[in-house]
Amino acid sequence: MRFFFGFVTLVTLVACTHFAERNRHDWIVEAGVRVGPITASSSAQDLRKAFGDAAVVDKEIDVGEEVTEPGHGRL
């Protein structure tokens, strides 16, 4: 029985580590170049590929002074 619980714990840890590695971005800021996987030329399709369809929405982005611009945001 002890072996079984140890095995289940090991499998759970490996699965969690794999999931975390697969969904991690570096988020390094390179001024004028990128912030993690996002660059000035990133398209909506690039964002969806990096973060998944459910995490990217098209919406008006508030740019200040009650002015908005069309854009793509993360939920």
N, C-alpha and C positions, 0 to 999 in steps of 0.2 A: 504494500500500500504506500509506503514511504517513497519507493521508486516511482510509482505512478504520479504522485503529487510533484515530485522533483522534475519528472519529465514534462508534465503539463506546464510547470513554471518556466522551464527552459524554452519550450515551444512558444509560450506567450511572450517572453522577452525577445526572442529572435524575431517574431512577427512584428512586434512593436518597433523594434530597431529598424527593420526593413521598411515599414510604413513611414517612419520619421525620415529616413534617408531619401526615400523616393519623393517626398513632398517638400523637401527643404531647399530654399534658395539662399545664396550667399549674402544678399543684401548689402554688398560692399558699395559704397558711394564713391564713384569716380567723377569728380566735378566736370560737368560739361560732356560726360560720356554716357554714364548709366547710373542707375540705382538698382542694384541686384539685376534681375532679368529684364528690367524695363529701360529702354533707350528712347531717345527723342523720336526715332523712326519706328517704334513699336506700333503695330496696328492692332485693331480689335481682335483679329484672328490670332496674332502673336500672344496677346493677353489670355485669350481663351485656351490656347495651347499650353501656356505656362501655368494657369490657375484653374482651368476647368470652366465649362460653360455656365455652371450654376453660380460661379463667383464673380462673373463679369456682367455688368448691365449697362445698357445705353441710357444716358440721362443727361439733363442739363447740369453743368458744373458752375457753381457760383464763383465768379472771379473777382467779386468785390463791387462796391458801389451799386448794388442791386442789378448787376449785369451778369448774365449767364452765357455760356458757350456750350455747344453740343460736345459731348465727350463720353468717355468710357470710365466707369468706376468699378471698384471692388466692393462687394457686400461686406 
